[in-house]
Amino acid sequence: MIASSPRVTVEAARSLLCQRLAEPAPGRIQLLAGPRQVGKTTLLLDFAKQHDREALYAAADGPEAGIPGFWQRLWRRAEEIATAQGRAIVLLDEAHVMPGWSAHLKSEWDRIRRLGLRMHIVATGSSALRLATGSRESLAGRFERITLGHWSASALASTFDLEPHHAAEIFVRQGAYPGAFGLRDDLHRWTAYVRDAILEPAIGRDLLALAAIRKPGLLRQVFGVCAASPARIVSLQKIQGRLQDAGALETIAHYLSLLEEAFLVASLAKHSPKPTRQRASPPKLVALSNALLAAADPRGIPDRSVEGARFGDWVENACLAHAWNAGQNVSYWREEPLEVDAVVDGSWGRFAIEVTTGALDAPDLNGIAEFCRRHRDHEPLVVCEPSEFAVPARLGLKSIDWRDFLCSGPNPAPTRAKRNS
């Protein structure tokens, strides 16, 4: 797997870019990676508007990029702006779709440095793998990478003026793609949007454009198995057995890695101090947006009143995806018959997390209690319904409403904690 930079929110990315664009030019190339439809293009267009005369926006996946001479005209125009305005900011959207993009960008960056032009470059891409591979091969020492995660429930609430708990419930049922939000009440249109604007481009263009994809049908089937198994621990052998086409275990593992680099599915490893045991353990499959579950699972969005267990799986998936998208290191722990849904290490702190939406009994928490007995540097946290808080409280365990967890992580703001107490 290609190592990734820590994932940040759109607002954090905006702040970072503002700081770096204020530095003396030419600075390092800023590579902004992230899922489709989370605001990368909007961010570039905002910078283009903000800087107006200095900025030059170009979409590498637009029709004009296919016209001969596009690349040469882009840089000629950028040089003219830098000469006339004293500085230029080149905003190149979806750079990775251009053949040989990294080599071309390296050549231009080196030329800019030689000429002493005051020019900044920001490039975006929806395929972390293609951005990372190209930058590693051609742009070593010339770039800094910022990686966006999917939107959180709190971002949904603040952007669309929603009550936080309501936003969290939407987050579980339909994810948080801002472009799809206005269609949420028309499930047919909403599903078509997610499939056509997000899923198909990610799988059918970002991933299938890679030479490493020799069995595109198998890749789609692997994603289908993941979408049908949210927050489930599934061995590669079991995934293999559910596929219509034959595929070696190494191929399946490789495709799972690619799905993570495309910001679609994370394969969580088992928590272990020994890396070899982590690699040998079956992965826990987490769709990185519940919108992907709603669009890909033929059963549709679960009705909690009649599908309580499946709804619980979706809440757990949403909580684990939220932690992953927030840049935390997320794994799971299991030693039969004991299990912990998530082990989180990162800026939030160190937590062992149990997620449930059903009725709780003390034996249900044996796994988290045992894990924290062995790993005293991790704090236990039960993510559940408020009606069940008394059960973990009797065992001395901290609990939090799953809606608050999706809005604020494991440490909710004091004002919210007071309001919900």
N, C-alpha and C positions, 0 to 999 in steps of 0.2 A: 504494500500500500504506500502511496505517496504521502509523506508527512505533510500535514497541513498547519497553517498558522492558526492561532486561537480565533474562534468565531465571535463576531461582535454584532451588535444591532446596527440598523441603518443609521440611527442618530450618532452612535459612537464612530461609525465609519465616516460620517460627514465631518465630525469634529477632528478626527485624525487627518483627513484630507485637507481641511482648512489649515491646520497647523503646518502640514508639509508643503502646501502650495504657497505659504507665506515665507518659506525658507528661500535663500538665494538660489536662483536658477542658473544653469540647469541642475536639477536635483535628480535623485534616483527615480526610475520609472515606477509608478504606483500601479500595481496589479490588483484589481478588485474582483475577487471571485465570489460566487454565491449562487443559490438556487435561482431558477427562472421565476419571474413575477414577484420578486420581493423588493424591488425599488432601485435596482442598479441604474437602469436607464433614466429614471426620474431624477436620481441623484446627479447624474452627469448633466442632464438638461437644466437642473437647478443651478449648477456651477456655471453652465454656459450663459444663463440669464444673469446670474450675479456678476460675472466678470465681463460680460457683453463684448466690448471691443477686443479684449485680449484672448477670448476663448474661441476655439474652433472644434465643433462637434462633428463626428463622422460615425456612421453605423456600418461596420464591416459586413453585416448580414443584410444590408439594404440593397435594392436593385442597382443603385449607382455604383456600388462596389464591384459589380460585374463588368463595368465599362472599362475597356483598356485605358491605362494611364491613370486610373483612380489613385493609386498609391503615390505616384510622382506629383500629381496635382495637389494632393493633400499636404505634402511636405513643402511644396513650393509656396502654397498659400500660408502655411504656418510660418515660414521664414519671412514672408512679406509682413505678416502681423507683428512678429517679433521686432522687425526693423522699424516699422512705423509706430508701434505702441510702446516699445522698450521691453516688452515681454509677451510671450504667447503661452497659452495653455491648450494643449492638444488633448481632446477627450475622445478616445477611440472605443466605441461600444462593440461588444462581442468580437473582440480582436481574434479570438482563437479560431474562428471559422475561415480565416484567410489562409490559403496555402503558404507555408513557410513564414508565418507571421512573426515568429520570434527572431528568425535570422534577419528579416527585413527591419524589424524594430531595433535590433542591435546595431545594424548598419547605420540607421538614421541617428540613433542616440550617440554613437561614436562620432558621426559627422558634426552633430550639434556641439559636442564637446570640443572638437578640433577648431570649429569656427568661433567658439565662445558665445554662441547664441543664448540669450536668456529665455529658455523654453522649458516648461514642465509638460510631462506626459502622464496621463491617466488612462489605463486600458482595463476593460471589464471582460469577463467571460463567465459562462454558465457551466463550464466543465472544469472542475478543479484539476482533474487528471491532465487534461490537455494544456491548461495554463501551467501547471507545475512541471510537466515534462518539457514543454517548450522553453520555459524560463530557465530550468536547470541546465538544459543543453546549450542555450545560446546567450542567456542574459545574466549569467553568474556575476555577482558583484555589481550589477547595474539596476537592480529592482528591489522593491519592498512589497510584500504581499499583505493584503487585508482580506479576510474571509468573512462574509456575511452568513448568518444563520437564517432559518425561517423566522417569520414574525411570531411574536409571543402573544398571549391573550391580553396582556397589558397594553401592547402596541395597538392591538385591535380596538381595545376599549378607548384609548386616548384619541386615536385617529377618527373613529366613528362615533364618539361621544356615547359610549355604552356603559351601563352599570357593570363593574368588573366581574361579578359572578355570572351575569348574563353573557358577557364576552367569553368567559371560561367554558360555559356550556356550548356556545357556538364553536369554540376552539376544538372541543371534543368531537362534536358531530361533523364539522365541515372544515376544520383547520382554520388558517388565517391568511389566505392569499388575498391581498387587498383588491386586486382586479376582479376577483370572483364575488366579493362581498355583496355587491348590489344585486346579484342574481340568486342569492341564497334561498329565497322563497319559491323559486321556480327550479325545482331539482333537475328537471330535464335539461334546461339551458345551463344551469350551474355545472352539471356533470360534463356536458359537452365542452364547456369552456376549460375545465380542468384537464380533460383528456386532450383537447386540441391545442391548447396554449401552453401546457406544462408537461404532461406525461409524454405525449408523442414527440415533441421536439427534444426532450431530454433523452428518451430511449432511441427514437428513430433518427435523430440527427447528432446530438452531442456524443452518444456512445457508439452508435453504429458507424460513425465516421472514422472510428479508430480501427487500425489494421488488426488489433488484437481480437476483435469480435469476429470469430469465424462461424458462429452459429447464432445468428440473430434471433431465430425462433426460440432457441433454448434460453437466451437471455430474457426474453419476454416471459417465458414460462417460469423462470426463477423469480422474476419480479412478482408474477401472479401468486406463487406460493408464499412469498413474503407478505403480500397484501392480505392474504387469507389467514395469516398467522401472527397477528399483531401481539408484540410483547411475549412471544412464545419461544422457548428454548427448543430448537429443532436441529437435529444432527444432519450433517451433509448427506448421510445415507438415506435418511427419511425424506429430505428434499429430493434426492435422486429418485426415490421410489414414487414420488408424486408427479414426476415430469412425464410428458407424453413422448419426448424424444430422449434418446440415450445421451448421457453426458458423463465424462469422467469426474471424479470428486475434485480433482485439481481445477478443472474447468469451472465447476460450480462455485468453488471457493474464489476463483478469480473474478467471476461475474458478480458475486456478492461484494467484492472489493470495489469493482467498478460502479455498482449501484450506490455505494456510499460516496464515492468521489463525485457522482452526479447529484448528490444531495437528495437521494430518494429513500434509501434504506441504510440504517446502521446495523452492523453485525456486532453486538456487544460480546466481549470475551468474558470468561469466568474470572472472577477476582482471585488472583493467586500471586504470591511473591516470586514464583518461578515462571519466567516467560514461556518456557517450553510447555508447561501445563496449560497456560492461557491459549497457546496456538492449537493444542490438541483437543481442547474442550469444544463442545457444540456451541454454536453462536445463539445468542438471543436476538431475535429479529425485531427491529423497531422501525416502522415507517416514520420518516422525519417530518411528515405533516399528516394529520388525520384526514385531510382532504384527499390524499392519495388512497387511503382506505375506502372512503366513501365513493370515489370515482371508479375504483378497480374491483371492489368486492361485489359480485353479482347479487349478494343478499342485501346490499344497500346499508343505510344507516340503521344501527340497532335501536329498537323501541325498548326503552328501559323497563317498561311495565311488563313486557312478555319475554324479553331477552336480557335478563339481568346479568348473566355471566358474560355474554358477549359485550354488553355495555361496559362492564368492569374491565375487560381486556382493552377496550378503546380508551378508557380513562388512564389505565396504566401506561398504554402506549404514548398517550399525550404527555403524561408526566415525564417519562423517560426521554421522549423526543425534546421536550422543553429544556431539560437539563443538558442534553447533547448540543442543542442549538445555542445554548447560553455559554458554550465553550468549556463545559465541565468534562472531566474524564469519567465516563460511566461504564460500569461493568455490573455483573451479577454474581451471586455466591450461592453455591448449592453443594451440600453434602447430605445425601439421602439419609433420612427423609426431610432434612431441614433445607430451607431456601430463603434467600433475601432477594427481593425484586430488583433492587438497584444499590450499588455501592458507588457513591459520588465523591470525587476528589477534585478540588479546584478552588476558584475564587469564592465559592459559596462556603467552603469549609469541607470537612470530611463527615459524610453521613452514610449510615445504613438505612435504606428506605423501604418500607413496606407499603404497598398501595392496595386499597380495597374499597369497594363501594357497597359491599353487603354487610350483613350482621357479623360482628366480631366476637370471638371467644378467646380466652387466654391462650389455649393451645395454638391458635393461629399465629401467635407472636413468638413461639419458641425459637424460630429460625433467627429472627432479628436479635433476640436476647442472647442466643448462643454466639452469634457472630460478634456482637459487641463485647461479650465476655472475653473472646479471644483477641479482639482488636479494639483495645481500649481508647485508641486515638480517634475512633469513629463514634459519632453521636447517633443514637437511634432516633428515627422519626417515622411515625405512622401517619400516612396520608389517607384520610377516610372521611366519612360523613360526621358532622358534629354530634349526631345522636349516638355515636359510638365512642366518643372521647373518654368516657368513664373507664372503659376496658384497659386501654394502655395506661391511663392515669393510675390505676390500681397497681400496675407493675412498675411504676416510676418512669414511664416512657413518654416523651413529648409527642403530641399529635397536632395535626393541622388539617383544616378543611381542604379537600383536593382542589376546590375552586381557588382558594387563596394561594395554594402551591403553584397553580398554573399562572397566577397573576404576579406573584412576588417571589417564587422560589421558596426555600426552606425557612427564610427569615423575613416574614411579612412586616410591612411598616407598622410602627407602634399604633398609629391612628386606626389602621384597619383591625389590628388585633383587639384593640379596645372596643371597637364598634361591634365585633362579632363575638365577643366574650359573653 
